[in-house]
Amino acid sequence: MQVDADVQPTYVRVSAKKNHLQLLLPAEVLTDASVAKRSATTGHLLITCPKVLPIVASKGPEKVKKERKAPAVSAELLSLAAPGDGLSGAVDIRSIIPKVHERVVGGRAREPPLGEEWDDEEDVPPLL
């Protein structure tokens, strides 16, 4: 298939199989350095047009952030701080409420409730 690409400074005109496509370019391009290539396997058309006045965007120097020292905290400020400001890490919720068998009643630990149907068998040795 015959493809004809005509590159002008402000537009590109492509003709293929009696069909014409004209694209308006956003900036003026160099017509002598423009290249139109077509892939032999897929048929895709690639048109490369370098600008006459390219916009060069360079990065400015990076600003170095200065580390600030933390001000000394007085006892007054600590008393005004919100609760939990000094806390960090995970909270162990298992130790908030003691387990039933760990509760102490009258100086002695209370035995865990076993239920009505429980019967101590004499043939089974006690757990260590």
C-alpha positions in Angstrom: 0.0 0.0 0.0 1.3 3.4 -1.0 1.5 6.0 1.8 2.5 9.5 1.1 3.3 11.9 4.0 3.7 15.6 3.4 5.1 17.5 6.3 4.6 21.2 6.4 5.7 23.6 9.2 2.2 23.8 10.7 0.4 20.6 9.5 1.0 17.0 8.3 -0.9 15.6 5.3 -1.0 11.8 4.9 -2.5 10.0 1.8 -3.3 6.3 1.8 -5.6 4.4 -0.6 -7.3 7.5 -1.9 -8.0 8.6 1.7 -6.5 11.8 3.0 -5.7 12.8 6.6 -4.5 16.2 7.6 -3.4 16.9 11.2 -2.8 20.4 12.6 0.4 20.6 14.6 0.5 22.4 17.9 3.9 24.1 17.2 6.0 24.8 14.1 8.2 21.9 13.1 11.4 21.4 11.0 10.2 19.9 7.7 13.7 18.8 6.6 14.3 16.8 9.9 10.8 15.2 9.9 10.6 11.5 9.2 7.5 9.3 8.3 8.0 5.6 8.8 5.6 2.7 8.2 5.9 -0.7 9.8 6.1 -3.5 7.3 4.5 -6.1 9.6 1.8 -4.1 11.4 1.2 -1.2 9.0 1.4 1.5 11.7 2.6 4.9 10.6 5.1 6.8 12.8 5.6 10.5 12.1 8.5 12.2 14.0 8.6 16.0 13.7 11.1 17.9 15.8 10.0 21.4 16.9 11.6 24.6 15.6 11.7 26.1 19.1 11.7 23.3 21.5 10.8 24.1 25.1 13.7 23.1 27.3 12.5 22.3 30.8 15.3 21.7 33.2 15.1 21.0 36.9 16.2 23.8 39.2 18.5 23.1 42.0 16.9 21.1 44.8 16.4 23.0 48.0 18.0 21.4 51.0 15.7 21.2 54.0 17.4 22.2 57.2 16.7 20.0 60.2 15.1 21.9 63.0 16.0 21.1 66.5 13.1 20.2 68.8 12.5 22.9 71.4 13.0 21.9 75.1 9.7 20.9 76.6 8.9 22.3 80.0 6.8 20.7 82.8 3.9 23.1 82.0 3.7 22.0 78.4 3.8 18.4 79.4 0.8 18.9 81.7 -1.1 20.6 78.9 -0.4 17.9 76.4 -3.2 15.7 75.2 -3.5 12.3 76.7 -1.6 9.6 74.8 0.9 12.0 73.2 3.9 10.1 74.7 2.6 6.7 73.9 4.0 4.5 71.2 3.8 0.9 70.1 1.0 -1.6 70.4 -1.3 -2.1 73.3 -1.6 -5.6 74.9 -5.3 -6.0 75.4 -5.0 -9.5 76.9 -3.8 -8.0 80.2 -6.6 -5.4 80.7 -9.0 -7.8 82.4 -7.6 -10.7 84.4 -8.8 -14.2 83.4 -11.4 -15.9 85.5 -8.9 -18.3 87.1 -6.4 -15.5 87.9 -8.9 -13.5 90.0 -8.1 -13.4 93.7 -10.9 -13.7 96.2 -10.1 -13.1 99.9 -6.3 -13.6 99.4 -6.8 -17.0 97.6 -7.2 -17.7 93.9 -10.6 -18.9 93.0 -11.0 -22.1 91.1 -12.4 -21.8 87.6 -16.0 -22.9 87.2 -16.2 -26.4 85.7 -19.9 -26.8 85.2 -22.5 -29.3 86.6 -21.8 -32.2 84.4 -18.0 -32.3 85.2 -16.9 -35.2 87.2 -13.4 -35.9 88.3 -12.3 -39.3 87.1 -9.9 -41.2 89.4 -8.2 -43.1 86.6 -7.0 -40.0 84.9 -3.8 -38.5 86.4 -3.7 -34.8 87.1 -2.3 -32.3 84.6 1.1 -30.9 85.4 
